[in-house]
Amino acid sequence: MRIIYTVWMKVLIVALALGTAWAVRGQFGHEHGAAWAGAIGVLTVLVLARRPDWYTRLPIVVALGALGWGAGGMMSYGVVVGYGRGSDWLNVSYGLSMLFVIGGLYGFLGGGLAGLALDSSDKQKPDWGSLIAQMVAGGYLIWGILIYQLEWLMTPPRSELWAGCLGAALALGWYLYRNGFSRSFTVALYTALGAGFGFAFGNFLQVVGSASGIAFNWWNVMEYSLGFFGGTGMAYAIYSQEWPESRPADRRANQLSGLFLIILLPFLNIIQRFDPLQMVEDAERIGVNDAIGFVNTKLLLVWGGSIVLAIALILFFWPKINQQNWTTKDAWWLLIALLGWYIALSNIHTGAWWGYGSLRDGLYWLNLIAIFVLGRYTAPFIAPPLVTSVSNLHGARLAITLVLFLLLLGWVLINSHDEMPGSQIRFSVWQ
């Protein structure tokens, strides 16, 4: 019983970490924000797994997982969320179902690439160049067929790059299947189911919360839900299987991945999010008297603090990256640093440190404290896989069950409120 409890605690910690990071990602958006959140989720899985062979490849695995989760950031879903705020079952159920697809694509790409990195052994090594080429070709092909030939539009008039992500996911899934990477395919499948359900269920919570009249950022709840359930699916699939001994990592690949995680990814988010002109407009909108001085202070904190932190992380972790001798404690502190950095940047952006934030800004830190406390208690324990019968057939049954449940939630929504502000209509309904 202690073993089962410990492993499920680790699944919960991964869910909390990715849920928190994905909620923070709402302040950054796009591919770069999703990649940082995905990196935190994958890193949490590795920290709690306590496998020395995985630690030698830690930067590579985390970077690949980040790229997979980040790729889904190109998809638009603002209009799809609006379908759930309607008053007819057809449009509401369509919205929930399409959010299931969008969230599933996030999870399949992120979980699939992370799983494939863990599945790399001396006996079976992925051909990464060929895989990436196939995913790019598959993305362009499916995007062209569905959008320009068949005109199957999900989110008109927004971007339809969900079809590109679908093509990349199909190419990844086919590669995993035909090359015998069954464990990686299972991780991709269960992560997709978790993230897809989390996104759709989060939309349900968002609509119900908004209809309740309770003043809260319910959009952020939806984002947290995607990360929480996506993290649950990814951790469950990884911890439920026996994995081969990983092959030795390439030192240069580890070095480049470490620079990506500590330098490129954070500063790309900073450059993209902290635009001075936009920050001045935001400051004036919330009623700051000296908007320019306020923004200058924030920029000084963002750039000065981030440069100092990045240098400190490089100086401390570079020997670990170079010598490939990570310990659980090392990986644990890297996780806390990256998640804390992400939360701090979010707080600076919203102005929470100057009293302009909201309840969610404090909840991020409470989540970090919970992760720290639970992780410090749970991380020292090594536990065998949860079950050995996890299979893709079980995953298919779970997918059907989740879709039926979402259709039921659509019925609940239309009976819980009238048409709400921000609602969208995809299909005309005759009454």
Secondary structure per residue as TSV (DSSP state, phi and psi in degrees):
chain	resnum	aa	ss	phi	psi
A	1	M	-	360.0	-37.4
A	2	R	H	-63.7	-37.9
A	3	I	H	-65.1	-47.7
A	4	I	H	-61.3	-42.8
A	5	Y	H	-59.7	-44.5
A	6	T	H	-63.2	-44.5
A	7	V	H	-65.8	-41.9
A	8	W	H	-66.9	-30.3
A	9	M	H	-64.4	-38.3
A	10	K	H	-66.6	-38.9
A	11	V	H	-60.7	-42.4
A	12	L	H	-62.7	-41.0
A	13	I	H	-65.4	-41.5
A	14	V	H	-61.3	-43.2
A	15	A	H	-60.7	-43.5
A	16	L	H	-63.5	-42.0
A	17	A	H	-66.1	-49.7
A	18	L	H	-70.2	-35.0
A	19	G	H	-62.1	-45.2
A	20	T	H	-63.8	-46.7
A	21	A	H	-63.8	-37.6
A	22	W	H	-71.7	-32.5
A	23	A	H	-65.7	-42.5
A	24	V	H	-62.8	-36.4
A	25	R	H	-55.5	-25.0
A	26	G	T	-59.2	-23.8
A	27	Q	T	-81.7	-12.6
A	28	F	T	-116.2	-44.0
A	29	G	-	71.9	178.9
A	30	H	H	57.9	-167.4
A	31	E	H	-66.7	-39.2
A	32	H	H	-67.5	-39.5
A	33	G	H	-68.0	-40.4
A	34	A	H	-66.4	-35.7
A	35	A	H	-65.6	-41.1
A	36	W	H	-64.2	-44.2
A	37	A	H	-62.9	-43.6
A	38	G	H	-62.3	-37.9
A	39	A	H	-60.8	-40.6
A	40	I	H	-65.8	-40.5
A	41	G	H	-63.4	-47.2
A	42	V	H	-67.0	-40.4
A	43	L	H	-61.1	-39.2
A	44	T	H	-62.5	-41.0
A	45	V	H	-58.3	-45.4
A	46	L	H	-68.6	-41.4
A	47	V	H	-56.8	-46.5
A	48	L	H	-80.2	-17.5
A	49	A	H	-70.8	-32.1
A	50	R	-	56.4	44.2
A	51	R	-	-105.9	116.7
A	52	P	H	-58.0	-36.5
A	53	D	H	-68.5	-30.1
A	54	W	H	-75.4	-33.5
A	55	Y	H	-64.0	-33.3
A	56	T	T	-64.8	-24.4
A	57	R	T	-107.7	15.6
A	58	L	H	-53.7	-52.9
A	59	P	H	-60.1	-37.7
A	60	I	H	-66.1	-48.5
A	61	V	H	-61.9	-45.0
A	62	V	H	-65.6	-41.0
A	63	A	H	-64.7	-42.2
A	64	L	H	-65.6	-42.3
A	65	G	H	-61.7	-39.3
A	66	A	H	-62.9	-42.9
A	67	L	H	-64.2	-38.2
A	68	G	H	-65.9	-48.9
A	69	W	H	-63.7	-36.8
A	70	G	H	-69.6	-30.0
A	71	A	H	-58.5	-34.7
A	72	G	G	-67.4	-13.1
A	73	G	G	-64.0	-13.2
A	74	M	G	-77.1	-12.7
A	75	M	-	-78.6	141.5
A	76	S	-	-97.4	136.5
A	77	Y	-	-140.4	7.1
A	78	G	H	-59.7	-43.5
A	79	V	H	-69.9	-37.9
A	80	V	H	-61.7	-38.9
A	81	V	H	-60.3	-34.7
A	82	G	H	-66.9	-25.4
A	83	Y	H	-62.9	-32.9
A	84	G	T	-69.6	-12.7
A	85	R	T	-94.7	6.8
A	86	G	S	-80.4	-171.1
A	87	S	S	-125.3	8.7
A	88	D	S	-122.0	146.2
A	89	W	H	-64.3	-36.1
A	90	L	H	-61.3	-52.3
A	91	N	H	-70.6	-38.8
A	92	V	H	-65.1	-45.6
A	93	S	H	-67.0	-36.0
A	94	Y	H	-61.1	-44.5
A	95	G	H	-61.8	-45.9
A	96	L	H	-63.1	-40.8
A	97	S	H	-66.3	-40.3
A	98	M	H	-72.4	-31.4
A	99	L	H	-66.9	-32.9
A	100	F	H	-61.2	-40.8
A	101	V	H	-67.7	-47.4
A	102	I	H	-63.4	-49.0
A	103	G	H	-61.4	-37.2
A	104	G	H	-62.4	-36.6
A	105	L	H	-68.8	-39.8
A	106	Y	H	-53.1	-51.9
A	107	G	H	-69.4	-39.0
A	108	F	H	-64.4	-44.4
A	109	L	H	-68.7	-45.7
A	110	G	H	-67.9	-48.2
A	111	G	H	-67.9	-37.4
A	112	G	H	-64.7	-45.5
A	113	L	H	-70.2	-38.6
A	114	A	H	-64.3	-44.0
A	115	G	H	-63.1	-39.9
A	116	L	H	-65.1	-36.3
A	117	A	H	-64.2	-36.5
A	118	L	H	-73.9	-26.0
A	119	D	T	-82.9	-2.3
A	120	S	-	-78.1	117.0
A	121	S	-	-132.8	176.8
A	122	D	S	-63.5	-30.4
A	123	K	S	-83.7	-24.7
A	124	Q	-	-145.1	107.0
A	125	K	-	-117.9	127.1
A	126	P	-	-66.9	147.2
A	127	D	-	-94.8	89.6
A	128	W	H	-63.5	-37.8
A	129	G	H	-62.5	-45.6
A	130	S	H	-64.4	-41.4
A	131	L	H	-62.4	-47.6
A	132	I	H	-61.9	-41.1
A	133	A	H	-62.1	-41.3
A	134	Q	H	-66.6	-37.9
A	135	M	H	-67.5	-40.7
A	136	V	H	-64.8	-45.9
A	137	A	H	-63.1	-43.4
A	138	G	H	-62.6	-38.7
A	139	G	H	-62.1	-48.0
A	140	Y	H	-64.6	-40.6
A	141	L	H	-65.2	-52.6
A	142	I	H	-66.5	-38.6
A	143	W	H	-59.2	-46.8
A	144	G	I	-64.5	-42.5
A	145	I	I	-68.4	-51.2
A	146	L	I	-70.2	-40.4
A	147	I	I	-89.8	-46.6
A	148	Y	I	-94.2	-25.7
A	149	Q	I	-95.0	-53.3
A	150	L	S	-89.5	-18.2
A	151	E	-	56.1	43.6
A	152	W	-	-86.4	85.8
A	153	L	-	-90.5	128.2
A	154	M	S	-89.9	-40.6
A	155	T	S	-128.0	43.1
A	156	P	T	-60.4	139.7
A	157	P	T	-96.1	18.9
A	158	R	S	-77.2	177.0
A	159	S	-	-60.9	143.8
A	160	E	-	-110.8	32.2
A	161	L	T	-72.4	-1.3
A	162	W	H	-56.1	-33.2
A	163	A	H	-68.2	-34.9
A	164	G	H	-65.1	-41.9
A	165	C	H	-66.1	-35.8
A	166	L	H	-62.2	-44.0
A	167	G	H	-63.2	-40.4
A	168	A	H	-65.7	-39.6
A	169	A	H	-66.4	-40.5
A	170	L	H	-63.6	-41.1
A	171	A	H	-64.4	-41.7
A	172	L	H	-63.7	-46.1
A	173	G	H	-61.7	-42.3
A	174	W	H	-65.7	-38.7
A	175	Y	H	-62.9	-46.2
A	176	L	H	-62.7	-41.3
A	177	Y	H	-67.5	-50.4
A	178	R	H	-75.7	-17.8
A	179	N	T	-100.0	6.6
A	180	G	T	78.2	20.1
A	181	F	-	-88.5	66.5
A	182	S	H	-67.1	-36.8
A	183	R	H	-63.5	-42.7
A	184	S	H	-64.4	-39.8
A	185	F	H	-62.5	-40.6
A	186	T	H	-63.6	-41.6
A	187	V	H	-62.0	-44.5
A	188	A	H	-60.1	-43.6
A	189	L	H	-64.7	-49.8
A	190	Y	H	-71.5	-32.9
A	191	T	H	-66.5	-39.6
A	192	A	H	-63.1	-43.6
A	193	L	H	-64.1	-41.3
A	194	G	H	-65.4	-48.3
A	195	A	H	-68.0	-39.0
A	196	G	H	-64.1	-47.5
A	197	F	H	-63.4	-41.6
A	198	G	H	-60.1	-39.2
A	199	F	H	-68.5	-46.6
A	200	A	H	-67.6	-44.9
A	201	F	H	-64.5	-35.1
A	202	G	H	-63.1	-37.4
A	203	N	H	-64.7	-38.8
A	204	F	H	-59.8	-47.3
A	205	L	H	-63.5	-38.0
A	206	Q	H	-63.1	-45.2
A	207	V	H	-67.7	-46.0
A	208	V	H	-62.2	-41.7
A	209	G	H	-64.3	-42.0
A	210	S	H	-65.7	-39.7
A	211	A	H	-68.2	-24.3
A	212	S	H	-71.0	-20.2
A	213	G	T	84.1	0.3
A	214	I	-	-73.2	127.5
A	215	A	-	-76.3	105.7
A	216	F	S	-161.1	159.5
A	217	N	-	-82.7	87.1
A	218	W	H	-73.4	-21.8
A	219	W	H	-61.8	-40.8
A	220	N	H	-64.8	-31.8
A	221	V	H	-62.6	-41.5
A	222	M	H	-62.0	-42.2
A	223	E	H	-65.2	-42.2
A	224	Y	H	-62.2	-39.6
A	225	S	H	-62.6	-41.5
A	226	L	H	-58.9	-48.9
A	227	G	H	-66.9	-39.7
A	228	F	H	-63.3	-51.2
A	229	F	H	-75.5	-31.8
A	230	G	H	-64.4	-41.5
A	231	G	H	-64.3	-37.1
A	232	T	H	-61.8	-47.5
A	233	G	H	-62.9	-42.8
A	234	M	H	-66.2	-46.9
A	235	A	H	-66.0	-41.9
A	236	Y	H	-60.2	-45.9
A	237	A	H	-66.0	-38.6
A	238	I	H	-73.0	-44.1
A	239	Y	H	-76.5	-10.0
A	240	S	T	-94.6	2.5
A	241	Q	S	-126.8	154.6
A	242	E	-	-84.8	131.5
A	243	W	-	-116.0	146.4
A	244	P	-	-72.7	165.5
A	245	E	-	-65.9	125.3
A	246	S	-	-69.7	146.1
A	247	R	-	-73.1	158.2
A	248	P	-	-58.5	142.5
A	249	A	-	-81.7	150.1
A	250	D	-	-76.8	126.4
A	251	R	H	-63.0	-41.8
A	252	R	H	-66.8	-37.7
A	253	A	H	-64.2	-38.9
A	254	N	H	-63.0	-42.4
A	255	Q	H	-64.2	-46.6
A	256	L	H	-63.7	-39.2
A	257	S	H	-66.2	-39.0
A	258	G	H	-62.9	-42.0
A	259	L	H	-65.5	-36.1
A	260	F	I	-62.1	-44.4
A	261	L	I	-73.4	-36.7
A	262	I	I	-96.4	-27.4
A	263	I	I	-111.9	-63.8
A	264	L	I	-63.2	-51.0
A	265	L	H	-64.0	-50.0
A	266	P	H	-61.9	-43.8
A	267	F	H	-75.5	-25.4
A	268	L	H	-65.0	-41.1
A	269	N	H	-63.4	-40.9
A	270	I	H	-63.8	-46.9
A	271	I	H	-61.8	-42.5
A	272	Q	H	-73.4	-31.0
A	273	R	H	-96.7	-34.5
A	274	F	-	-99.3	68.6
A	275	D	-	-83.6	120.7
A	276	P	H	-56.6	-43.8
A	277	L	H	-64.6	-42.8
A	278	Q	H	-66.4	-36.6
A	279	M	H	-64.8	-37.3
A	280	V	H	-64.7	-43.3
A	281	E	H	-62.1	-41.7
A	282	D	H	-64.3	-39.9
A	283	A	H	-65.5	-41.2
A	284	E	H	-66.3	-35.4
A	285	R	H	-65.9	-35.4
A	286	I	T	-89.6	2.9
A	287	G	T	90.9	24.5
A	288	V	-	-73.6	131.4
A	289	N	S	-67.0	-56.1
A	290	D	S	-100.9	81.8
A	291	A	H	-63.4	-41.4
A	292	I	H	-67.3	-43.6
A	293	G	H	-64.3	-38.1
A	294	F	H	-61.6	-45.3
A	295	V	H	-67.4	-40.1
A	296	N	H	-61.3	-39.7
A	297	T	H	-63.2	-43.9
A	298	K	H	-63.9	-42.3
A	299	L	H	-65.0	-37.6
A	300	L	H	-63.3	-43.3
A	301	L	H	-65.4	-43.6
A	302	V	H	-63.9	-54.5
A	303	W	H	-74.8	-44.7
A	304	G	H	-63.9	-49.4
A	305	G	H	-64.5	-39.1
A	306	S	H	-69.5	-39.3
A	307	I	H	-64.5	-44.9
A	308	V	H	-62.2	-44.7
A	309	L	H	-65.4	-42.3
A	310	A	H	-62.8	-42.1
A	311	I	H	-63.2	-43.1
A	312	A	H	-62.2	-42.7
A	313	L	H	-66.0	-40.6
A	314	I	H	-64.6	-45.2
A	315	L	H	-62.5	-38.6
A	316	F	H	-80.1	-42.4
A	317	F	H	-95.0	-12.9
A	318	W	H	-60.6	-41.7
A	319	P	H	-59.5	-35.7
A	320	K	H	-67.3	-42.3
A	321	I	H	-65.1	-43.6
A	322	N	H	-72.1	-41.3
A	323	Q	H	-92.8	-7.8
A	324	Q	T	56.8	43.8
A	325	N	-	-123.6	51.2
A	326	W	-	-68.4	147.1
A	327	T	-	-115.1	168.3
A	328	T	H	-59.3	-38.7
A	329	K	H	-64.2	-42.7
A	330	D	H	-59.7	-51.3
A	331	A	H	-63.1	-36.1
A	332	W	H	-61.9	-46.1
A	333	W	H	-71.3	-29.3
A	334	L	H	-64.8	-41.9
A	335	L	H	-59.8	-49.4
A	336	I	H	-61.6	-39.4
A	337	A	H	-65.7	-46.0
A	338	L	H	-67.7	-40.9
A	339	L	H	-70.6	-41.6
A	340	G	H	-62.7	-39.2
A	341	W	H	-61.7	-45.7
A	342	Y	H	-61.8	-44.8
A	343	I	H	-65.5	-42.5
A	344	A	H	-61.7	-42.4
A	345	L	H	-63.0	-38.9
A	346	S	H	-63.3	-42.8
A	347	N	H	-63.1	-40.1
A	348	I	H	-65.6	-40.7
A	349	H	H	-63.1	-45.2
A	350	T	H	-76.6	-13.7
A	351	G	T	81.2	20.2
A	352	A	G	-60.9	-33.6
A	353	W	G	-72.2	-12.0
A	354	W	G	-112.0	11.4
A	355	G	T	89.8	11.1
A	356	Y	-	-102.4	4.5
A	357	G	-	-85.3	-158.5
A	358	S	-	-143.9	-177.2
A	359	L	H	-57.8	-35.7
A	360	R	H	-61.2	-32.0
A	361	D	H	-62.7	-37.3
A	362	G	H	-76.0	-32.7
A	363	L	H	-65.0	-30.8
A	364	Y	H	-59.4	-44.5
A	365	W	H	-68.3	-36.5
A	366	L	H	-62.9	-38.6
A	367	N	H	-63.6	-41.4
A	368	L	H	-62.6	-41.6
A	369	I	H	-62.8	-42.7
A	370	A	H	-61.8	-42.4
A	371	I	H	-61.9	-43.2
A	372	F	H	-63.0	-48.5
A	373	V	H	-66.3	-49.7
A	374	L	H	-65.0	-39.2
A	375	G	H	-67.7	-39.7
A	376	R	H	-64.7	-29.4
A	377	Y	H	-81.4	-36.3
A	378	T	H	-93.2	-34.9
A	379	A	T	-55.5	-36.4
A	380	P	T	-65.4	-14.3
A	381	F	-	-94.0	133.6
A	382	I	-	-102.2	129.4
A	383	A	-	-129.0	145.7
A	384	P	-	-70.4	173.1
A	385	P	-	-55.4	149.9
A	386	L	S	-61.1	-52.5
A	387	V	-	-141.6	163.5
A	388	T	S	-115.1	4.6
A	389	S	-	-104.7	8.3
A	390	V	-	-60.3	133.1
A	391	S	-	-148.4	165.3
A	392	N	H	-71.7	-27.2
A	393	L	H	-64.3	-43.1
A	394	H	H	-62.0	-37.8
A	395	G	H	-63.3	-40.2
A	396	A	H	-64.3	-41.1
A	397	R	H	-64.2	-39.7
A	398	L	H	-64.6	-39.5
A	399	A	H	-60.8	-45.2
A	400	I	H	-62.1	-42.9
A	401	T	H	-61.9	-42.9
A	402	L	H	-66.4	-40.5
A	403	V	H	-63.3	-44.3
A	404	L	H	-62.4	-38.4
A	405	F	H	-65.4	-38.6
A	406	L	H	-66.8	-36.7
A	407	L	H	-63.5	-36.6
A	408	L	H	-65.6	-40.3
A	409	L	H	-63.4	-33.8
A	410	G	H	-60.9	-41.1
A	411	W	H	-65.0	-39.2
A	412	V	H	-62.3	-41.7
A	413	L	H	-63.3	-46.0
A	414	I	H	-68.7	-17.5
A	415	N	T	-98.8	5.7
A	416	S	T	-108.9	-11.1
A	417	H	-	-164.1	162.6
A	418	D	S	-84.3	-179.5
A	419	E	-	-59.4	133.8
A	420	M	-	-107.4	158.2
A	421	P	T	-57.3	139.7
A	422	G	T	86.7	4.1
A	423	S	-	-71.6	152.6
A	424	Q	-	-126.7	152.5
A	425	I	-	-122.3	120.8
A	426	R	S	-95.1	-37.5
A	427	F	S	-126.3	137.3
A	428	S	-	-70.0	140.3
A	429	V	-	-124.0	127.8
A	430	W	-	-93.8	129.4
A	431	Q	-	-120.9	360.0
